[in-house]
Amino acid sequence: MARAACRRIERTASSWSALTNLGMSRPTLMRMIERRGIAFRMVGKHHRIPAASIQKMREFLDEDHMAVVAELANRYGNVD
């Protein structure tokens, strides 16, 4: 009996979906792909970005933003 090949299907998003999720422009996303090594694959001429990579970048951006807010709060005090 022949076995069917099992392959894990990875959820991916288009560059448009990724950039709207991350809140950035397409040129910024493309620079990040080139410079930071965000995982992607090409489907024809289109970039497909794994959902896990988008989530990791979202967490990185959130941490980076929180660090900036904390630095400003330390420097200038809390503003209510």
C-alpha positions in Angstrom: 0.0 0.0 0.0 1.4 3.4 -1.0 1.7 6.0 1.8 0.5 9.5 1.2 3.2 12.1 1.8 2.4 14.1 4.9 3.6 17.7 4.9 3.1 20.3 7.5 1.3 23.3 5.9 2.7 26.6 7.1 0.4 29.5 7.3 1.7 32.4 5.3 0.6 35.9 4.5 1.1 38.2 1.5 3.4 41.2 2.0 0.2 43.4 2.0 -1.3 41.4 4.9 2.0 41.5 6.8 2.6 45.2 6.4 -1.0 46.1 7.5 -0.6 43.8 10.5 2.8 45.4 11.4 1.6 48.9 10.6 4.4 49.8 8.2 4.9 50.7 4.6 5.8 48.2 1.9 9.3 49.7 1.4 10.0 49.4 5.1 8.8 45.7 5.1 11.0 44.9 2.1 14.0 46.5 3.7 13.4 44.5 6.8 13.2 41.3 4.8 16.5 42.2 3.1 18.4 43.4 6.2 16.9 41.5 9.2 16.3 38.2 7.5 12.6 37.9 8.0 11.7 34.5 6.7 9.8 34.5 3.4 9.3 32.4 0.3 8.5 33.4 -3.2 5.4 32.2 -5.0 5.9 33.3 -8.5 6.8 37.0 -8.1 5.0 37.3 -4.8 6.5 37.3 -1.3 4.8 35.0 1.3 5.8 35.6 4.9 5.1 32.9 7.5 2.7 33.9 10.2 5.3 33.0 12.9 7.7 35.5 11.4 5.0 38.2 11.5 4.2 37.4 15.1 7.9 37.5 16.1 8.4 40.9 14.4 5.2 42.2 16.1 6.6 41.2 19.5 10.0 42.7 18.7 8.3 46.0 17.6 6.1 46.0 20.8 9.2 45.5 23.0 11.1 48.1 21.2 8.3 50.6 21.5 7.9 49.8 25.2 11.7 50.4 25.7 11.4 53.8 24.1 8.4 54.7 26.3 10.2 53.6 29.4 13.3 55.6 28.4 11.2 58.7 27.9 9.4 58.2 31.2 12.7 57.8 33.0 14.2 60.9 31.3 11.2 63.3 31.6 9.1 61.7 34.3 5.6 60.3 34.0 3.1 62.7 32.3 -0.5 62.3 33.2 
